[in-house]
Amino acid sequence: MFALIYASHPAIRFTDDDLHALAVQSSEKNGRLQVTGYLSFNRERTTIFQYLEGPQPAVLELMAAITADERHRIANVIRLDDDNDNDGPRLFPTWHMRYLNASYLRTMQMEDVLEVALLTMCEKTFDRAEIIATVQRLVRHIAQRAA
């Protein structure tokens, strides 16, 4: 299964209602594209995180549209799996797009860890395989706790 995760900073002010509505709209589109994942927002640090998994062409098409969206600026994108085998297991098989608010991730004690990984781990400092392994481990932990 192809997957990626990104961090961005909003260029506009998002409310929880705005993010929930965005997740509902994205869920409908992602369902048609067979893409699953989640969206979260750290209001204190104004950082958006989104995890996408599914067929590689669909995920990359979505990421191109997300990158072009003027409501935020992409800080980092990590491709977690370049495997073109679209039959692999999904971490979030029933979530076409779910909004996980900050308090939800705080209960898992994952918000700060994921943010640090996404915003500080870059290929200039860390080996690409190490970055991928770290972020995959964090996302799997979120998937297991959210099940």
C-alpha positions as CSV (number, residue, x, y, z in Angstrom):
1,M,0.0,0.0,0.0
2,F,1.4,3.4,-0.9
3,A,1.3,6.0,1.9
4,L,2.6,9.4,2.8
5,I,2.2,11.9,5.6
6,Y,2.8,15.6,5.6
7,A,2.9,18.6,7.9
8,S,1.8,22.1,6.9
9,H,1.1,25.5,8.5
10,P,-2.3,27.2,7.8
11,A,-2.4,30.5,5.9
12,I,-5.9,31.1,7.3
13,R,-7.6,30.6,10.6
14,F,-9.2,27.1,10.9
15,T,-11.8,26.3,13.5
16,D,-12.6,22.8,14.7
17,D,-15.8,23.0,12.7
18,D,-13.9,24.0,9.6
19,L,-11.5,21.1,10.0
20,H,-14.4,18.7,10.6
21,A,-16.2,20.0,7.5
22,L,-13.0,19.6,5.5
23,A,-12.6,16.0,6.7
24,V,-16.2,15.2,5.7
25,Q,-15.7,16.7,2.2
26,S,-12.4,14.9,1.8
27,S,-13.9,11.6,3.0
28,E,-16.4,11.7,0.2
29,K,-13.8,12.4,-2.5
30,N,-11.3,9.9,-0.9
31,G,-14.0,7.2,-0.9
32,R,-14.3,7.5,-4.6
33,L,-10.5,7.3,-5.0
34,Q,-10.1,4.4,-2.5
35,V,-7.9,6.6,-0.3
36,T,-8.0,6.4,3.5
37,G,-6.3,8.3,6.3
38,Y,-6.7,11.0,8.9
39,L,-6.2,14.8,9.4
40,S,-5.2,16.5,12.6
41,F,-4.4,20.0,13.7
42,N,-2.2,21.3,16.6
43,R,-3.8,24.6,17.3
44,E,-1.0,25.8,19.7
45,R,1.7,25.3,17.1
46,T,-0.6,25.8,14.1
47,T,0.5,22.6,12.4
48,I,-1.7,20.4,10.2
49,F,-0.9,16.8,9.8
50,Q,-2.4,14.5,7.2
51,Y,-1.8,10.8,6.6
52,L,-2.9,9.3,3.2
53,E,-2.8,5.7,2.0
54,G,-4.2,4.0,-1.1
55,P,-3.3,3.5,-4.8
56,Q,-0.2,5.5,-5.5
57,P,-1.7,7.5,-8.5
58,A,-4.7,8.6,-6.4
59,V,-2.6,9.5,-3.3
60,L,-0.1,11.5,-5.4
61,E,-3.0,13.3,-7.2
62,L,-4.5,14.3,-3.9
63,M,-1.1,15.5,-2.6
64,A,-0.6,17.7,-5.7
65,A,-4.0,19.3,-5.0
66,I,-3.2,19.7,-1.3
67,T,0.1,21.3,-2.2
68,A,-1.6,23.8,-4.5
69,D,-4.2,24.7,-1.8
70,E,-3.5,28.2,-0.7
71,R,-5.1,27.7,2.7
72,H,-1.8,26.3,4.0
73,R,2.0,26.0,3.3
74,I,3.5,22.5,3.2
75,A,6.4,22.1,5.7
76,N,7.4,18.5,5.0
77,V,6.1,15.5,3.0
78,I,7.4,12.0,3.8
79,R,6.6,9.2,1.4
80,L,6.3,6.2,3.7
81,D,6.1,3.5,1.1
82,D,7.1,3.5,-2.5
83,D,5.7,0.0,-3.0
84,N,3.4,0.0,-6.0
85,D,1.6,-3.1,-4.6
86,N,-1.8,-1.5,-4.0
87,D,-3.1,-4.7,-2.3
88,G,-1.1,-4.3,0.9
89,P,-2.8,-3.8,4.3
90,R,-4.1,-0.4,5.2
91,L,-3.6,1.1,8.7
92,F,-6.9,3.0,8.5
93,P,-9.1,0.8,6.3
94,T,-12.4,2.4,7.3
95,W,-11.4,6.0,7.5
96,H,-11.7,7.7,4.1
97,M,-10.7,10.8,6.1
98,R,-11.2,11.2,9.8
99,Y,-10.4,14.4,11.7
100,L,-8.5,13.7,14.9
101,N,-8.6,16.8,17.1
102,A,-5.6,17.6,19.3
103,S,-7.3,16.4,22.5
104,Y,-7.8,13.0,20.8
105,L,-4.1,12.7,19.9
106,R,-3.1,14.0,23.3
107,T,-5.0,11.1,24.9
108,M,-2.7,8.8,22.9
109,Q,0.3,10.9,23.9
110,M,1.3,11.1,20.2
111,E,0.8,14.6,19.1
112,D,4.1,16.1,20.2
113,V,6.1,13.0,19.1
114,L,4.6,13.0,15.6
115,E,5.1,16.8,15.2
116,V,8.7,16.6,16.2
117,A,9.3,13.8,13.8
118,L,7.6,15.5,10.8
119,L,9.0,18.9,11.4
120,T,12.6,18.1,12.3
121,M,13.5,14.8,10.5
122,C,14.9,15.7,7.1
123,E,17.2,13.9,4.8
124,K,20.0,16.4,5.4
125,T,20.2,15.2,9.1
126,F,18.7,11.7,9.1
127,D,19.0,8.7,6.8
128,R,15.8,8.3,4.7
129,A,15.2,4.8,5.9
130,E,15.4,6.0,9.5
131,I,12.9,8.8,8.8
132,I,10.4,6.4,7.2
133,A,10.8,3.7,9.9
134,T,10.2,6.3,12.7
135,V,7.2,7.9,11.1
136,Q,5.7,4.5,10.2
137,R,6.1,3.3,13.8
138,L,4.3,6.4,15.0
139,V,1.5,6.1,12.5
140,R,1.0,2.4,13.3
141,H,0.8,3.3,17.0
142,I,-1.9,5.8,16.2
143,A,-3.8,3.2,14.1
144,Q,-3.6,0.6,16.9
145,R,-4.8,3.0,19.6
146,A,-7.6,4.4,17.4
147,A,-9.0,1.0,16.6
